[in-house]
Each structure stands twice: as C-alpha cells, then as structure tokens.
Amino acid sequence: MEADADWLARKIAALRIFADEAGKMNRDVREVGGETLVISQFTLHASTQKGNRPSFMRAARPEEAVPLYERFCATLEAEMGRPPARGVFAADMRVKLVNDGPVTIVIDSRRPE
C-alpha cells in the first residue's frame, strides 16, 4: 500500500491536466503554480456491490490508514516542493469546490494506466 501511495502522489503531481497556451491539457499543477488539497477518503471507500446500503468492510482501520495518509502527503510534498493543504483525518468535513472543466479523471493505483 505504501507503494500505491507513492505512485499516486507522483502521478497527481505530474498529471498534465491544465491548459497550455494553445488550450491543450499539457501542463501539470507545478507548472501552473497550483496547489494541492488532500482530503482523506480512504476510510470512506464503500462497496455497493451487494444490496442498497454501502459497505465499509474493506476500508482500512485508522492504525493503517493514518500512516498511509501521512506517507501520501509527504510524497506529494516532496514532488510539489511544498506541503499540500490538508483536511482533518476522520473528521466530518464540508468541502466546497468548483469543478473547472468537462472531465473527470479516476486514478487507480491497482490499475496503473
């Protein structure tokens, strides 16, 4: 799982999702002077495979999830050259954001593409 966290952090920092001068998605968050925000949702990963109630049985326990969260943030900080903004681990948070663009990108470390 630590390798997954490292791979994800490196992938996120290098993902070319911001427009260049020609309007093409060709620049990463570092190139545009952007920032990152890490909101832990490892424990919120739910399965909806069976029935209509989400199951959280496969979610990592805090003693495993907290070090993984911290490792991800540390690797992202190393890649970005500055620490990411963070949410509060295991807190009930309200996050307000504006999605800018017509794309949704799913990154799965178990299926690196």
C-alpha positions in Angstrom: 0.0 0.0 0.0 2.9 2.4 0.6 4.0 1.9 -3.0 0.4 2.7 -4.1 0.5 6.0 -2.0 3.9 7.0 -3.5 2.8 6.2 -7.1 -0.5 8.1 -6.6 1.3 11.2 -5.2 3.8 11.2 -8.1 1.1 10.7 -10.6 -1.0 13.5 -9.3 1.9 16.0 -9.2 2.8 15.1 -12.8 -0.6 14.8 -14.3 -0.9 17.2 -17.3 -4.4 18.5 -16.7 -4.0 22.3 -17.1 -4.2 24.1 -20.4 -1.1 25.4 -22.2 -1.1 28.5 -24.4 -2.8 26.5 -27.2 -5.6 25.4 -24.9 -4.4 21.8 -24.7 -4.2 19.9 -21.4 -0.4 19.9 -21.3 0.7 21.4 -18.0 0.9 19.9 -14.5 0.0 21.6 -11.2 3.6 22.6 -10.6 3.9 24.4 -14.0 0.8 26.5 -13.4 1.8 27.4 -9.8 -1.1 25.5 -8.5 -1.7 23.9 -5.1 -3.0 20.6 -3.9 -5.5 19.8 -1.2 -5.6 16.3 0.3 -8.9 15.2 1.9 -8.7 11.8 3.3 -11.4 9.5 2.0 -9.6 6.2 2.4 -11.9 5.2 5.2 -15.0 6.3 3.1 -14.3 3.9 0.3 -17.6 1.9 0.1 -18.7 -1.1 -1.8 -22.2 -1.0 -3.3 -21.9 -4.5 -4.9 -24.4 -6.1 -2.6 -27.8 -4.5 -1.8 -28.5 -0.8 -1.4 -26.6 0.0 1.7 -22.9 0.9 1.2 -20.5 -1.4 2.9 -17.3 -0.1 4.5 -15.9 -3.5 5.4 -12.9 -3.2 3.2 -11.9 0.3 4.5 -8.6 0.5 6.3 -8.6 0.8 10.0 -7.2 4.1 11.4 -4.0 2.5 12.6 -3.3 1.5 9.0 -5.0 4.5 7.2 -3.3 7.3 9.1 0.3 6.3 8.3 -0.8 5.8 4.7 -2.4 9.2 4.5 0.7 10.8 6.1 3.0 9.0 3.6 0.9 10.1 0.7 1.1 13.7 1.9 4.9 13.5 2.5 5.5 12.1 -1.0 3.2 14.8 -2.6 5.1 17.4 -0.7 8.4 16.1 -2.0 7.1 16.1 -5.5 5.5 19.6 -5.3 8.2 21.3 -3.3 5.7 22.5 -0.7 3.2 20.8 1.6 -0.3 20.2 0.4 -3.2 21.8 2.2 -5.0 19.1 4.2 -8.3 18.2 5.6 -8.7 16.7 9.1 -8.3 12.9 9.1 -11.6 11.1 10.0 -13.5 14.4 10.5 -16.9 15.2 9.2 -16.0 18.0 6.8 -17.9 20.1 4.3 -15.7 20.8 1.3 -16.8 23.4 -1.2 -15.3 23.4 -4.6 -15.8 24.4 -8.2 -15.0 21.8 -10.9 -13.4 23.6 -13.8 -13.6 21.6 -17.0 -15.6 18.9 -18.7 -13.5 15.9 -17.5 -13.4 13.5 -14.5 -10.3 11.6 -14.0 -10.2 8.3 -12.0 -6.7 7.3 -10.9 -6.4 3.7 -9.6 -3.0 2.5 -8.3 -4.1 -1.1 -8.8 -4.7 -0.4 -12.5 -2.0 2.0 -13.5 -2.6 3.3 -16.9 
